[in-house]
C-alpha cells in the first residue's frame, strides 16, 4: 500500500483509474465543473479597465472610419461636380454636332436639287461617318472649300463628343463606386459607436463612477506631463532669448528683423486659428461635422486654420502632410498634433503641453493635455503655415 500511495502523483484525483474510457469521463467531468465555475456572472464580466480599453478602441476605430467617410464624401462632391461639368459639355457638343449635321444636309440637298453633284455625294454628306468616304479622291474634287470645312468640323466634333461621352460614363461609374464606399464607411462608424454605447449601457452606476474616477486619474497624469513639457519649453525659450540677446549687438537691425519675420508671420496666423478654436469650445463632437454647430477632430482644425486664411485638407492623413514636421519640444501654438499610428486624431496645440480638440462622440470641444492618451499615442507635430 505504501509503495502504491507513493507512486501516485500528489494532488491528482484520477490517478487510480486505469481504463481509458473512465479516465476520459473523469477528465470531462472536471472540465465541465471548471467551465461551470468560470461561467459564474461575477467571473464572466470584464473588468472596468477592459471595458474602458474596449470602448476607447471602438471610439478610435470609429474615428478612423470617420476619416474614410470624410474622404469618400469629399471625393463624391468633387466627382459629382466633374460629372455635371462633363454632362453639360456633352450636351453643348451634341448641339454643335447637330448643327454641323444640318449644315451638311443643306449642302447635300442643294447639290441634289441642282444636279451639281452625283447622288453618292448626298450619301457621303449625310453619313454618320463621312470620314470613311473622305479619302476618295474623286469625291474630294466635287466639294467646295466651304463644304470641305463643314465636313472637317463635323468629323472633329463627332470624335470629341464621343470621347466626352465615354469620359462622362466612366466618371459616373467612379461616382457610383465612391458613393458605395461612403455608405460602407458610414455603416462602419455607426456600428462602432453602437457597440461602444452598448458596452457603457451595461455598466452599473457604481461601475460608471469608478470608470469616471479612472478617467480622472488619467487626466491628472496627462496634466502633469503637460506641465513638464511646459517647463522644458519655457527653459528652451529662455535659453534662446539669452542667445539672441548676446548676438543682437553684432547684428544689424535689418538682419535681426529679417530673421524673425517668418516666426512673426506664423504667430499672427496661429493666433487667428486659436481664437477661432477657442470660440468653438463647448460644441459637441459629431462625426463628419465641419461646423458651425459641431465638429469632428479634423473638421475643427480645418475650420480653425481656414479662419486664419490657410486651407487644410479635410482628413487627418492628408492634413499631416500639409505643413512642416517639427519636434514635440519645438511645438508652437497653432501647430497640429497628430495621434496614433493610423493618424486618426488631431488637435490644435495652444502651448504648455495643451491643445484644443474635438475628442470623441459624446464629448465636446475642449482644452486638454496632448498626453490625454499617453505619450506613446502622439504621432507627430506639423506646422501648417
ZILIN-V140736 format. One record per run of one state. SS is the DSSP state (H for helix, E for strand, C for the rest). FROM is the first residue (numbers start at 1). LEN is the number of residues. If there is no record, write none. Layout:
SS|FROM|LEN + SS|FROM|LEN
This chain:
C|1|1 + H|2|6 + C|8|12 + H|20|19 + C|39|2 + H|41|4 + C|45|3 + H|48|67 + C|115|4 + H|119|8 + C|127|4 + H|131|4 + C|135|2 + H|137|4 + C|141|4 + H|145|57 + C|202|3 + H|205|44 + C|249|4 + H|253|27 + C|280|4 + E|284|2 + C|286|4 + E|290|1 + C|291|3 + E|294|2 + C|296|1 + H|297|11 + C|308|8 + H|316|4 + C|320|4 + E|324|3 + C|327|1 + H|328|3 + C|331|5 + E|336|4 + C|340|5 + E|345|7 + C|352|2 + E|354|4 + C|358|6 + E|364|1 + C|365|1 + E|366|4 + C|370|5 + H|375|3 + E|378|6 + C|384|2
